[in-house]
Every structure is written in structure tokens, then in C-alpha cells.
């Protein structure tokens, strides 16, 4: 019998977190699943752990991908998935109660919707929970805070303005994922955002404001090559630069403002306080929000301090 959903988990040296991620799948209480774990060259004992798990959990299939990177590892699993739907879960994240059932029910009732996502909250390694992603970005789309899944009127514009779909919240139709070519491997970062945009440009997308995933914010989880990440973000946005609808123009402006803020943070981390301040001022010109204004004030204090040393 065909699985009702395939779950794709790429992992590399995440044995400290992977058992909890797998347990969160068990706690969903959903039968008929296929769990594809792509062990991408782990050296921390993950292979032995997964072999033991597979021996007592028939739904679990272990794939060895030998260090090809998360995007290619996910694509390897997508190619082998047998479910009509695929849900993604990173090895250091956790699904909250009823996440899977609620998403599956919506897709069953709305077979034309290709992609769904939900809000998620940040948690540290001590188990402390912080703001949710939607609380931080404050999307102006109508679904903000609404627990039910709701269709986005202009999904490509909405997702270009802000990547509203965290990877561990995403569920998509397998055929659509394959049609879109899977996760792009020609960008060193943000391949999930690039894929969601490809899908949203051609298919309906829905979002729930319910918080259904814990995202582990751990040291070293952010890309170390900031320059490569910034270049990838620019490339993703530039692919839509010729769009002229009001919604897309607004989305492009918003996305470029966010990239400018990423650049400003990189400058600050590198000790370029005045360059960081200039970047925040540029971002404020594109989006005169209170959050950016507070960032400018903080950068100004750092810049003045740096100059007085």
C-alpha cells in the first residue's frame, strides 16, 4: 500500500538531536507513513543508531548519501519517496502535537494546493522557548495568527517578500516537488526558499498561523560562509527582478531590504561598524519600520564607541 506521506530527514552528525526528532514523528499518532532518513556522511554513530531504529520501526528507511550536502540529500530522498505527499523535518527540529494530522487533513480536502507551511517557534538547547517566526517578521498577510490553513492570494509575491515557510514546517505534493526539480543545488544557501518560490509561481500555497514546530537555534547552525549566503539571496531575488506587478515590486523591495540587513549584520560582526550603520540606514529608506529604527540606534552607539577607541 502506498504511504499517505513520506517524511524526509537529512542528517549529518546530529545524533544528539535526531532521536528527539524521530520521537516527535511517533507522537503524531499517524499511521501509514514512510520515514526516509538520509544519513549524509555522519561520523558520530548515527549509522548504528539508525540501523537499530530501522530494525524496530518498519516505516523507517535509511539512505546513505555520503556527504553530498543537505539539498542533494533531500533530493535523493524525494526521488525515492513513495508517498503522494512529502513532509520535511530537519534532524535537530521537533514537530509539535497534531502537526502532521492537521496538515494531511488540509491537503486531503484541498488536492490542488501544492505546498503548505506553518508558524514555528525558536528554542535553545536548554529547552527555553522564544518568539515564533511570525511574531518576529510580522507578515501582513491575512493568515497571521490564524490557526486554520488559509490560501495565499499571491503566493509567489508573499514568499518572495519573506520566506514564510520554514523547512521543517513544509509539506508538498511529491509530483510538484519533482516537477520543480527539487531543492536547487546551484545556490550555497537558502535552497528551500528558492524551491518554495518555484512552486508558488505555478501552484496554490496555504499557510497556518498555528505554531506547530520547534526550531532549534543552536551555535553553528547558521551558515558560516556569510558572503556566499548573501550572494545566494541576491541571486534568488534577482531571478524575479523583471516582474512588474505591484505585489511583486513590493515583494522585491522588501526582500532586498532584508538582504541589506543581513549585509549590515555581517559588517557589524566583521567590525565594520560604520558600514553596518550605513546599511541599516539604506534598509530604513526602503522600510521605515520601528524594528529597523531600533537597529539603527544600536548600530549608531556601536559606531560611536568604535570611533572613540
Buried (B, 14 or more C-beta within 10 A) or exposed (E): EEBBBBBBBBBBBBBEBBEBBBEBBEBBEBEEBBBBBBBBBBEBEBBEBBEEBBEEBEBBBBBBBEEBBBBBBBBBBBEBBEBBBBBBBBBBBBBBEBBBEBBBEBBEEBEEBBBBBBBBBBBEEEEEEEEBBBBEBEBEBEBBEBBEBBBBEBBBBBBBBBBBBBBBBBBBBBEBBBBBEBBBBEBBBBBBBBBBBBBBBEBBBBBBBBBBBBBBBBEEEEBEEBEEBBBBBBBBBEBBEEBEEEBBEEBBEBBBBBBBBBBBBBBBEEEBBBBBBBBBBBBBEBBEEEEBEEBBEBBBEBBEEBEEE
